[in-house]
Amino acid sequence: MIIFETISSKLENYEVIKLVQQFCKENNNIALVVGGAIRDSLLGLEIEDIDIVIQGDWQKLAEFICEKLQINNLVFFKRFLAAHFVYKGIEWEITSARKESYRQDSRNPDVEPADLEDDFLRRDFTINAIGIELWPQFGKVWDPFNGFDDLHNRIIRTPNDANITFSDDPLRMLRAIRFASKLNFDIEASTWEGIKANKERISIVAPERISEELNKMLLLPIPSIAFNLLNDSGLLDYILPELTALKTIDTELDFSHKDNFKHTLQVLDNVCQQLENIPDHPNNLWLRWAALLHDIGKAKTKRYDEKTGFSFHNHEIVGAKMVPIIFKRLHLPLNEKMDYVVKLILLHLRPIALVDDNVTDSAIRRLMVDAGEDLDDLMILCECDITSKNIRKVKKFTDNLKNLKKKFDEIEEKDRLRNFQPPISGEVIMQTFDLKPSKLVGDIKTAIREAIIDGEIPNEYDAAYKFMLEYGKKLGLKPKDINFNQ
């Protein structure tokens, strides 16, 4: 087939491929390129990694290639009969033809060398079980499960019985959903039933592997497709039950509330659409996580009042406190990235509360200081949180947020509050009043901060220093005879 001939001609240009052919010729081995590289080539996508399977000594092949090309990042995974290295921007994996067996309580297989037929049978989906022979018959197509037809028909299907495939390696259920969402494919009926039947098996998968798949789903252009499939399959109940808790819609008398699960996914898609225009956004993934989790506190804070209907008071506070629990459970980073997600969730209601004409500059300054360098991201989340089907309501909220942004710019020009740092440090306070580190030093620093936010003094060193002296005097503190310069 001409399309496979085109792929073969491209493969021939890789130095690594030429060395594989040389090695196999000298050692009378069979080797193929198989899996994602063939799939993506057939779909017209960019190739980022290439897997080579050899019926022969995979270790010697990997060492031979790396020695010839002076590659020094070769890593062996002997338990899995695999080697990995990066060369000229491509990730290469060299593996032995192998077969796998699984214990019921583990997704880590027992691996042993096998023939190529067994190797193809162990693969997750038919579209990943297509190979092109490198030696001895260069260009020969291996497609034992009609993966090419499934690619053409846009179908995700397991080569083996779906129950065996997913029970053996439950992570494949997430991969099936990710591939279907990324490629806009359908999951074949028996494969889908296999996912639903084995959903509880996801509990044995290492949390970091689950979060790795979730991150890839979140980075898709329309991640709601993946999360709806996770929900429909029942997998989401095991992975993020905090999200499925948002699905209920309660109706009392004339009051009801929207489906917060659907709303959450709409907000997530909205954020992703905005981020498409900011391809190098430093918080690309974590702003998506903030969108996904921004309303998780609603299930715990839902209340009903006969006069006013449903409410979710303080759901942003409750939700922010839930984030560290979720991140720890999924082995996501517990560092400044998590802090960023917590901050955005905690603050996501504040901007819409400041759109009133009567709101004070002090309240706006306080939000600017609290949000700091993440103010723009907070505003993206707030804009994307407007999902009403009422066009007038959407326009009103959108216009209000635009006006708020103008106020931010006006105050920033005057007070320079972006990335706010107090002009007076704790060290200056301690040296001025001859104090040791203590709560009192923090109280003085906070008083200076509040005076700047409330507009009592400008955000300048001299004004802040004078305020500090006056505030210290009220506390009975006397300054040392020291003059500090900015």
C-alpha positions as a printed Julia matrix, in Angstrom:
486×3 Matrix{Float64}:
   0.0     0.0    0.0
   1.34    3.38  -1.02
   0.7     4.91   2.42
   2.91    2.32   4.14
   5.59    2.78   1.45
   5.65    6.47   2.32
   6.11    5.71   6.02
   8.87    3.19   5.22
  10.74    5.76   3.14
  10.61    8.2    6.06
  11.86    5.57   8.5
  14.84    4.84   6.26
  16.11    8.38   6.86
  16.65    7.84  10.57
  20.23    6.96  11.54
  18.93    4.72  14.33
  16.86    2.68  11.87
  19.89    2.11   9.61
  21.85    0.81  12.58
  19.0    -1.52  13.56
  19.06   -2.95  10.06
  22.86   -3.38  10.19
  22.66   -5.13  13.57
  19.87   -7.48  12.47
  21.68   -8.36   9.25
  24.85   -9.23  11.17
  22.98  -11.21  13.85
  20.19  -12.77  11.76
  17.39  -11.07  13.78
  13.9    -9.78  12.95
  13.0    -6.21  13.99
  10.0    -3.95  13.48
   8.83   -0.44  14.23
   5.5    -0.9   15.96
   2.88    1.05  17.87
   2.43    4.79  18.21
   4.87    5.87  15.51
   2.98    3.88  12.86
  -0.4     4.97  14.2
   0.52    8.65  14.26
   2.15    8.48  10.83
  -1.03    6.98   9.37
  -3.03    9.77  11.01
  -0.69   12.46   9.69
   0.49   13.42  13.19
   4.01   14.38  14.22
   6.17   11.51  15.47
   7.67   12.13  18.91
   8.7     8.6   19.88
   9.53    5.38  18.03
   9.31    1.87  19.46
  11.42   -0.91  17.98
  10.8    -4.53  18.86
  13.41   -7.17  18.09
  13.31  -10.92  18.21
  16.87  -11.11  19.44
  19.24   -9.48  21.92
  17.6    -6.16  22.68
  20.31   -5.06  25.11
  23.13   -5.53  22.63
  21.09   -3.71  19.97
  20.56   -0.71  22.24
  24.25   -0.64  23.23
  25.32   -0.99  19.58
  23.19    2.01  18.52
  24.29    4.22  21.4
  27.95    3.4   20.9
  27.82    4.16  17.17
  25.94    7.46  17.65
  27.73    8.42  20.9
  24.44    8.58  22.84
  25.0     8.86  26.59
  21.44    8.79  27.94
  20.71    5.08  27.5
  18.58    3.61  30.31
  17.73   -0.08  30.75
  14.47   -1.39  32.23
  15.53   -5.01  32.5
  12.39   -6.15  34.29
  10.42   -5.1   31.2
  13.1    -6.15  28.68
  13.31   -2.57  27.42
  15.86    0.18  26.81
  15.23    3.89  26.32
  17.25    6.78  24.9
  16.69   10.16  23.25
  18.38   11.09  19.99
  17.82   14.27  17.99
  14.54   15.08  19.73
  13.02   11.61  19.29
  12.43    9.22  22.19
  13.46    5.7   21.2
  12.5     2.47  22.94
  14.16   -0.84  22.12
  12.35   -3.89  23.45
  12.5    -7.63  23.17
   9.55   -9.39  21.62
   7.82  -10.43  24.83
   4.74  -11.83  26.47
   3.23  -10.78  29.77
   1.33  -12.46  32.58
  -0.4   -10.67  35.44
  -1.21  -11.39  39.05
  -4.68  -10.4   40.23
  -3.4    -7.85  42.74
  -0.91   -6.03  40.52
  -0.83   -4.28  37.15
   2.93   -4.89  36.9
   3.39   -7.84  34.56
   5.79  -10.72  34.72
   7.64  -10.38  31.42
   9.52  -12.99  29.42
  10.92  -13.18  25.86
   8.54  -14.5   23.22
   7.96  -14.51  19.49
   6.53  -11.53  17.62
   3.03  -13.02  17.4
   2.8   -13.05  21.22
   4.18   -9.53  21.32
   1.42   -8.19  19.07
  -1.23  -10.01  21.1
  -0.17   -8.29  24.35
  -0.65   -4.76  22.91
  -3.46   -2.57  24.22
  -5.4    -1.6   21.07
  -5.51   -2.75  17.47
  -4.47    0.71  16.26
  -1.27    0.29  18.3
  -0.67   -3.23  16.97
   0.48   -2.26  13.48
   4.13   -2.71  12.57
   6.54   -2.2    9.7
   9.36   -4.7    9.4
  12.87   -3.24   9.34
  14.72   -6.49   8.68
  14.82   -8.89   6.89
  11.88   -7.74   4.7
  12.04   -3.97   4.99
   8.6    -2.37   4.53
   6.57   -5.53   5.19
   3.37   -4.57   7.05
   2.33   -6.48  10.17
  -1.36   -5.94  10.97
  -2.68   -9.15  12.57
  -5.78   -7.53  14.12
  -6.85   -5.22  11.27
  -5.71   -2.13  13.11
  -5.45   -0.21   9.86
  -9.18   -0.75   9.26
  -9.94    0.43  12.8
  -7.85    3.54  12.18
  -9.75    4.18   8.98
 -13.09    3.63  10.74
 -11.97    5.64  13.8
 -12.47    2.82  16.32
 -10.71    1.93  19.58
 -10.7    -1.86  20.02
  -8.62   -4.32  22.04
  -6.82   -7.09  20.11
  -7.51   -9.55  22.92
 -10.72  -10.08  24.87
 -11.44   -6.69  26.49
 -12.01   -8.19  29.93
  -8.58   -9.82  29.84
  -6.9    -6.69  28.47
  -8.35   -4.36  31.11
  -8.18   -6.75  34.02
  -4.52   -7.45  33.27
  -3.58   -3.77  32.96
  -6.36   -1.45  34.19
  -4.44    1.67  33.11
  -5.42    0.73  29.56
  -8.99    1.8   30.37
  -7.76    5.37  30.84
  -5.63    5.11  27.71
  -8.65    3.96  25.71
 -10.6     7.0   26.84
  -7.68    9.34  26.21
  -7.11    8.02  22.69
 -10.83    8.2   21.89
 -10.95   11.8   23.14
  -7.74   12.92  21.48
  -8.4    11.31  18.1
 -12.2    11.72  18.1
 -12.62    7.94  17.8
 -15.44    5.72  19.05
 -14.78    2.98  21.58
 -16.05   -0.31  20.13
 -19.02   -1.78  22.02
 -17.39   -4.85  23.59
 -14.32   -2.78  24.5
 -16.57   -0.2   26.19
 -18.4    -2.94  28.09
 -15.02   -4.29  29.18
 -14.13   -0.89  30.65
 -17.4    -0.67  32.57
 -17.07   -4.26  33.82
 -13.52   -3.72  35.11
 -13.75   -0.15  36.39
 -13.03   -1.11  40.02
  -9.68   -2.59  38.9
  -8.39    0.96  38.43
  -7.87    0.98  42.21
  -4.72   -1.15  41.89
  -3.0     1.29  39.53
  -0.27    3.5   40.99
  -1.66    7.02  41.63
   1.12    8.72  39.63
   0.18    6.69  36.54
  -3.45    7.76  36.92
  -2.52   11.41  37.34
  -0.23   11.18  34.31
  -3.21   10.11  32.19
  -5.45   12.78  33.76
  -2.86   15.44  32.95
  -2.78   14.32  29.32
  -6.58   14.45  29.19
  -6.62   17.93  30.71
  -4.19   19.14  28.05
  -6.5    18.07  25.23
  -8.27   20.87  23.31
 -11.68   19.69  24.59
 -11.04   17.71  27.8
 -14.74   17.44  28.65
 -15.0    14.6   26.11
 -12.59   12.52  28.19
 -14.18   13.42  31.54
 -17.66   12.62  30.27
 -16.39    9.2   29.17
 -14.73    8.7   32.56
 -18.07    9.54  34.15
 -20.18    7.37  31.85
 -17.88    4.38  32.36
 -17.96    4.7   36.15
 -14.19    5.21  36.37
 -14.54    8.75  37.69
 -16.19    7.43  40.86
 -12.9     5.72  41.69
 -10.55    8.46  40.52
 -12.23   11.77  41.4
 -15.38   11.09  43.43
 -15.37   14.78  44.39
 -16.41   15.54  40.82
 -19.14   12.93  40.51
 -20.6    14.28  43.77
 -21.5    17.4   41.79
 -23.84   15.57  39.4
 -27.06   15.7   41.39
 -29.74   18.23  40.51
 -32.17   18.84  43.37
 -35.59   20.41  42.94
 -37.6    21.8   45.82
 -40.92   23.54  45.15
 -40.07   26.25  42.59
 -36.33   26.09  43.21
 -33.65   24.0   41.53
 -29.93   24.32  40.91
 -27.88   23.6   37.82
 -25.92   20.41  37.27
 -22.59   21.49  38.71
 -20.79   18.6   37.02
 -21.82   19.78  33.56
 -21.06   23.35  34.56
 -17.57   22.34  35.72
 -16.76   20.67  32.4
 -18.05   23.69  30.5
 -15.79   25.97  32.56
 -12.87   23.62  31.88
 -13.49   23.72  28.12
 -13.84   27.49  28.25
 -10.48   27.83  30.0
  -8.81   25.5   27.5
 -10.22   27.52  24.62
  -8.7    30.7   26.07
  -5.37   28.97  26.68
  -5.23   27.91  23.03
  -4.45   31.58  22.33
  -1.65   31.55  24.95
   0.37   28.48  23.88
   3.32   29.16  26.2
   1.26   29.96  29.29
   3.41   28.94  32.3
   0.44   27.53  34.22
  -1.21   25.82  31.26
  -1.87   22.53  33.07
  -2.5    23.97  36.53
  -5.03   26.56  35.41
  -6.92   23.62  33.87
  -6.74   21.79  37.19
  -8.11   24.9   38.92
 -11.01   24.95  36.45
 -11.71   21.25  37.0
 -11.76   21.6   40.79
 -13.1    25.13  41.23
 -16.55   24.04  42.46
 -15.74   20.78  44.28
 -16.79   22.37  47.58
 -20.39   22.7   46.42
 -21.43   19.15  47.28
 -20.45   19.68  50.93
 -21.93   23.19  51.25
 -25.27   22.72  49.49
 -28.15   24.07  51.58
 -31.84   24.67  50.89
 -33.96   27.52  52.21
 -37.71   27.68  51.54
 -37.52   31.41  50.79
 -34.28   31.75  48.86
 -33.73   28.27  47.42
 -30.39   26.52  47.13
 -27.1    28.02  48.26
 -23.46   26.98  48.41
 -22.03   29.45  50.91
 -18.25   29.27  51.4
 -17.88   26.53  48.79
 -14.71   28.24  47.59
 -13.16   27.91  51.07
 -14.22   24.28  51.46
 -13.06   23.48  47.92
  -9.67   25.09  48.46
  -9.16   22.9   51.55
 -10.01   19.78  49.53
  -7.3    20.39  46.92
  -4.31   19.23  49.05
  -6.19   16.03  49.89
  -6.83   15.3   46.21
  -3.3    16.2   45.13
  -1.8    13.99  47.83
  -4.06   11.07  46.87
  -3.12   11.35  43.17
   0.57   11.99  43.89
   0.36   15.38  42.19
   2.94   18.0   43.25
   2.45   19.4   46.75
   4.44   22.54  46.0
   3.8    25.98  44.49
   1.75   24.37  41.7
  -0.75   23.07  44.22
  -0.65   26.42  46.05
  -1.53   28.13  42.77
  -4.6    25.88  42.29
  -5.65   26.47  45.91
  -5.32   30.24  45.51
  -7.41   30.42  42.33
 -10.18   28.29  43.83
 -10.18   30.33  47.03
 -10.41   33.62  45.12
 -12.6    32.67  42.15
 -15.74   34.37  43.51
 -14.02   37.61  44.54
 -13.86   39.44  41.17
 -17.58   39.06  40.39
 -18.33   40.47  43.85
 -16.36   43.64  43.04
 -18.24   44.75  39.92
 -20.64   47.07  41.78
 -20.04   50.78  41.1
 -20.02   51.4   44.84
 -17.15   49.01  45.52
 -14.19   50.71  47.17
 -10.7    51.0   45.77
  -9.57   49.36  48.99
 -11.46   46.15  48.15
  -9.96   46.13  44.66
  -6.46   46.72  46.04
  -6.94   43.84  48.47
  -7.84   41.44  45.67
  -4.87   42.6   43.6
  -2.52   41.96  46.5
  -4.08   38.6   47.37
  -3.97   37.39  43.75
  -0.52   38.84  43.11
   1.09   37.65  39.9
  -1.84   35.28  39.29
  -4.44   38.04  38.87
  -4.71   37.59  35.1
  -5.21   33.84  35.5
  -7.86   34.45  38.13
  -9.71   36.69  35.69
  -9.53   34.02  32.99
 -11.12   31.53  35.39
 -13.82   34.04  36.38
 -14.69   34.86  32.78
 -14.86   31.17  31.91
 -17.07   30.54  34.97
 -19.9    32.41  33.23
 -21.85   29.56  31.6
 -25.44   30.83  31.73
 -27.59   30.26  28.65
 -29.17   33.68  29.26
 -27.39   35.89  26.72
 -28.24   39.12  28.53
 -26.94   37.74  31.8
 -23.69   36.62  30.17
 -23.21   40.03  28.55
 -23.83   41.81  31.84
 -21.3    39.71  33.76
 -18.74   39.91  30.94
 -19.05   43.7   30.71
 -18.75   43.99  34.48
 -15.51   42.01  34.48
 -14.13   44.19  31.67
 -14.87   47.26  33.76
 -13.16   45.64  36.73
 -10.05   45.07  34.62
 -10.0    48.79  33.79
 -10.1    49.57  37.53
  -7.19   47.16  38.03
  -5.18   49.08  35.43
  -6.04   52.45  36.95
  -5.06   51.39  40.47
  -1.93   49.63  39.22
  -0.79   52.77  37.43
  -1.23   54.74  40.63
  -0.27   52.27  43.36
   1.9    49.6   41.65
   0.3    46.66  43.46
   1.02   43.88  40.96
   3.41   41.39  42.55
   3.09   43.42  45.73
   6.01   43.3   48.15
   5.84   45.41  51.34
   8.27   48.36  51.01
   9.37   47.8   54.62
  10.91   44.4   55.37
  10.84   42.59  58.69
  14.58   43.17  59.0
  14.11   46.94  58.8
  11.38   46.77  61.48
  13.59   44.7   63.82
  16.62   46.96  63.41
  14.57   50.16  63.77
  12.98   49.13  67.06
  15.75   46.75  68.21
  13.37   43.75  68.12
  13.94   40.04  67.74
  11.84   37.91  65.36
   8.37   37.8   66.91
   4.66   38.14  66.33
   5.01   41.87  67.01
   7.23   42.29  63.94
   4.6    40.5   61.86
   1.85   42.71  63.27
   3.73   45.87  62.29
   4.39   44.52  58.82
   0.7    43.65  58.44
  -0.33   47.13  59.6
   1.86   48.68  56.89
   0.36   46.34  54.29
  -3.2    47.19  55.36
  -2.49   50.93  55.32
  -1.27   50.67  51.72
  -4.24   48.54  50.65
  -6.73   50.89  52.35
  -5.17   53.86  50.59
  -3.98   55.55  53.8
  -0.43   55.76  52.49
   1.12   55.33  49.03
   3.07   52.2   48.17
   6.42   53.91  48.78
   9.31   53.36  51.16
   9.4    56.82  52.78
   5.65   56.92  53.45
   5.71   53.36  54.79
   8.72   54.12  57.01
   6.97   57.17  58.49
   3.82   55.09  59.1
   5.93   52.41  60.8
   7.42   54.95  63.22
   3.99   56.35  64.09
   2.48   52.89  64.5
   5.4    51.8   66.65
   4.98   54.85  68.84
   1.36   53.81  69.53
   2.68   50.45  70.65
   5.18   52.09  72.99
   8.2    51.32  70.8
  11.1    53.72  70.45
  13.31   53.66  67.36
  17.07   53.36  67.6
  19.02   56.29  66.25
  19.48   54.66  62.85
  18.57   56.07  59.46
  17.64   53.47  56.84
  17.71   54.19  53.15
  15.6    52.31  50.66
